[in-house]
Amino acid sequence: MARKPMLRDERLKIIYDEKRWRLLNQLRAEAIELMDALNSMHIFSIVHGSIARGDVTEKSDIDIFIPDVIPSFLVETALERAGISISERILVQATPTYSIKAYIGIDERRSVSFPLSKLRKTEREFYKFGGEATLEMLRRGVRVPGVDKRLMLIEPTEDGHIESSILGREGEVAKLLGISIETVLDRVRTLTRRDKIGRTGLFIERRLASNETFELVLKELAERNPAVRRRLRTV
């Protein structure tokens, strides 16, 4: 079950135990394996969410994101050369105005995704909002601030993190994370709405057959769907 946004005035200090540090190191090692595979073909990627911030749990996913529009065969080839098996490939679009993305599932916990159409500023900043780290940052053990699904700002410390609600502090948080206030307000609206009405379905979710490519499926969808064509023409 997704964690709900929380209202909390105080700053809560969380101390990590040895088990949590081990889990963080394990998940980061797995993220590095995927990012190394992409890097071998000069593909820049980030890991975002709790693995970048450090506040991992047993339910944390390893979400690797490539922020650039690149040919899908390069991504798939990089993974295959590293001996990383692909379990599923899905073309997704959250809403008619959002970028169309390729999702490559490795297993239940690991995935690689990338845009098939150019990201808008707020879409790119979504990853910075939650916290993002590069391959080099993971190798150096760097953790970054970011906001979780409860709308709690996670600020790493030497022995854990400090968490505090971002509600009423949106401008301060935008400045801290180096993103626009519009992105913060958009994420607040989205997550508080999700808390009230639940998660809604994707506008497009198309699983690919083994003989299909993301680009071919996108072309076919664009030919049939005016909303897809409009999104491909605009940024």
WOQUIFEN-V380370 format. One record per pair of residues at least 24 apart in sequence whose C-alpha atoms are under 8 Angstrom apart, sorted by the first residue. I is the first residue (numbers start at 1). GAP is how many residues later the second one is. Records with the same first field share a line. If there is no record, write none. Layout:
I->GAP + GAP
This chain:
2->147
3->146 + 147
4->145 + 146 + 191
5->144 + 145 + 146 + 147 + 186 + 187 + 190
6->144 + 145 + 146 + 159
7->158 + 160
8->156 + 157
9->155 + 156
10->154 + 155
11->151 + 152 + 153 + 154
12->150 + 151 + 152
13->147 + 148 + 149 + 150
14->146 + 147 + 148 + 149
15->144 + 145 + 146
16->143 + 144
20->36 + 37
23->33 + 34 + 35
24->27 + 30 + 31 + 32
27->24 + 35
28->110
30->32
31->31 + 33
32->103 + 106 + 107
34->30 + 45
35->29 + 100
36->99
37->41 + 42 + 44 + 45
38->37 + 40 + 41
40->38
41->33 + 37
43->32
45->89 + 90
46->86 + 87 + 88 + 89
47->85 + 86 + 87 + 88
48->79 + 80 + 82 + 83 + 84 + 85
49->78 + 81 + 82 + 83 + 97 + 99
50->80 + 81 + 98
52->79 + 80 + 81 + 86 + 90 + 91 + 92
53->78 + 79 + 90 + 91 + 92 + 93 + 101 + 102 + 103
54->89 + 90 + 102 + 106 + 107
55->99 + 105 + 106
60->49
61->48 + 49
62->47 + 48 + 49
63->47 + 48 + 49 + 50
64->46 + 47 + 48 + 49
65->47 + 48 + 49
66->46 + 47 + 48 + 49
67->47 + 48 + 52 + 57
68->46 + 47 + 50
69->45 + 46 + 47 + 48 + 49
70->44 + 45 + 46
71->144
72->141 + 142 + 143
73->140
88->119 + 120
89->118 + 119
90->115 + 116 + 117 + 118
91->113 + 114 + 115 + 116 + 117 + 123 + 127
92->110 + 111 + 112 + 113 + 114
93->109 + 110 + 111 + 112
94->107 + 108 + 109 + 110
95->107 + 108 + 109
96->107 + 131 + 132 + 135
97->134
98->25 + 133
99->24 + 132
102->112
116->99
117->114 + 115
118->117
119->116
120->115
122->58 + 60 + 61
125->54 + 55 + 58
126->57 + 61
128->49 + 50 + 51
129->48 + 50 + 54 + 55
145->32
146->31
149->42
150->41
151->37 + 40
